[in-house]
Amino acid sequence: MNNVTKMEQPRIIGKDEKWFRWEPITELKQACDIISIKDDREGLEIIVGGRKTDQKMTVIFDPAWAYRTTYETYRMFLISDLFELYGDKFCVERSFFRVENSSYMKWLSIESAGLTDKLIHFVIMDNDFVMDIAAYEEPKIRIINK
């Protein structure tokens, strides 16, 4: 017999944490998929493509001081919180977000002895992944095709 106990869902988004839709370019007002991620001396380069069009763009953080990419199955409590707090279309119709007072930035602050004061928390979310990025400024955007 399986001894699995039902786990009570913890609140992932803290009471001070605020999520905002972020539009790196106004032409792409739709959900996107992450096509590729490259991290080298030139910076963190993420290629994303629109789900409803063939439009693609490159998002370049130069540099990204920290990032993590997690399969969405392992972020289900986060997604559940987003649905509850912002509505079920908040993270379905868009892929780009900025987060204030996030638990990710609080963790980075502890790990870095407080060096995160001016870092901005960006999130790119698609059907499969949640990508958290910490950078000092907005990324450069390059349209690949329209």
N, C-alpha and C positions, 0 to 999 in steps of 0.2 A: 504494500500500500504506500502511496506517495504521501510524504509528510510535509507538503507545501502549505504554508499558512498564507492567508490573504494579507497583503501588506496595505496599510492605510496610505493613501496618497499624500505625500508631503507637499507643501507649497514650495515650489522652486523659485518663483519670482517673489523677492522680498517686498515689503510694503513701500519702501522708498524707490524701488526700481521702476523705471518708466521706459517703455518701448515706443519708438516713433518710426513711422514709415520714412524711409530715406530714398530719395530719387536722385541717383547720381547723374542721370540725364533724363530730361523730360520726354524724349521720344520713346522711351521704353517703359510704359506704364502697364506692365503685365508681369506675371510670374515667370521666372527663368530657371533653367537647369544649369548646374555647374558642369562644364564640359571638361576642363582640365585645370590643374593647379601646378604651378612651377615656382619653386623657391630657390633663388640663387643670389649672387652678389648684386644683380640688377634690381632685386626686390622680390616681392611676392606678386606673382602674376596669375590672375584667375580669369579664365575665359568662360563666359556665360552666354547662353543662347535663349531667346524667347521661346516659350512653349507653343505659342499660337502663330509665330512667324519664323522666317529663316534668319532674322536679325541676330547678329552676334556682336559682342563687345569684349574688350579686354579691360580688366580692372587691375591697376597696378598700384600697390602700396610700396613706397620706396622711402624708408623701409617699413615693414610691419615688425613691430618689436615682439609680438607674441601672436600666436594663432593656434586654433585647434579645429579639427574637422571631425565630426562625430556622426555616425550613422543615426538617422532619425529615430530608429527603434529604441536607441539608448537615451533619447531625449523626450520620451513620451510625456513625462510629467510637465516639462517645459511647454510643450505644445498644448497640452490640456489646460495649463494656466493661461496661455495666450488666448485660447478659445474662450475661456471663462471671463477673463478680464477685458478683452477687446473685441470679442465676437468671432464667430467661426470663419469669417472671410478675411480677417486681418492678415493672417500669414498664408492664406491660400492664393489670394489674388496678386500678391506682391512677394518679392524675394529679398529686398534690401531694407535694412533697419539700422537705426542707431539706438543705443541703450544707455541710459543714465543711471548711475548708482547701482550698477550690476554686481551680482555675486561673483562673476568672472573677474571683474576689475578689482573687487575687494580681495579676492584670492591672490591676484597678481601683486597687489600692493603689499600683502603680507610676505609673499615670497621674495619681493624685491626690496624690502625694508623701506617701502613708501615711495619708490621712484615712479609711480604711475600717476602723479597728480594731474598732468596735462594730457594724458592719453585718452583717446576716444575709442569707445567700444562700438565696432561695426559688426553686423551679422548679415551673412548671405545664407538664405534658406531655400532649398529646393525640395522636390518630392522625396529625396533619399537622404540628404545631409543637412546638418546645421553647422555653419562655419563661423566661429567667433574670431575677430581680428582686433588687435589693439595697435593703434597707430596715432601719431601726433597730428596728422592732417588727413583731409579727404584724399582718396586716391586719384590718380590720373585715369581718365577714361578714354579709350580709343575704340571707335566704331570699326568693326571688321567688314561688315556688309550691311546694307539697308534693305 
